[in-house]
Amino acid sequence: MGYKLKTSETDNSVIEFIDRVDSPKKREDAYRLLDIFQEVTGYSAKMWGPSIIGFGSYHYTYDSGHEGDAPLVGFSPRKAKISLYMATGDPEREVFLERLGKHTTGKACVYINKLADIDVEVLKEFIQHSVRFLQETYPEK
């Protein structure tokens, strides 16, 4: 049995998922993010796993031989914070983070409390850059 990535693309409804977000404020931010990501990437939103809204996809293969598919960029309106999924391993990531506004970072995620805390124009540039970086790093065969 091959290794299956925890988050694979599903046919679940993105709108239904956002509609189930408890906090009205977070729901509103999720709809704004949906518009921003779709507008910037040109990709329609897809659910990845139970809680990630992803845009586009790429196929990666690590040196270990592990491979899979992942969204180019995405976000998830979680209970505590909103997770933004941007390219990791990008040397310019820090440049965008310095200009983004109030956030914290995890291994792969950038966490924000609300959209009002960050500069949306910087977010748009960050999304564009992440997509370009991943498409150059993992070109389609």
Protein Blocks (a to p, Z undefined) as FASTA:
>chain_A
ZZddfbacdfbdfklmmmmpmblmlmmmmmmmmmmmmmmnopacddehjkbccedjdddd
dfkopacdddfbdcdddfklccddddehiaklmmmmmmnopcdddfkbccdfbfklpcfk
lmmmmmmmmmmmmmmmmccZZ
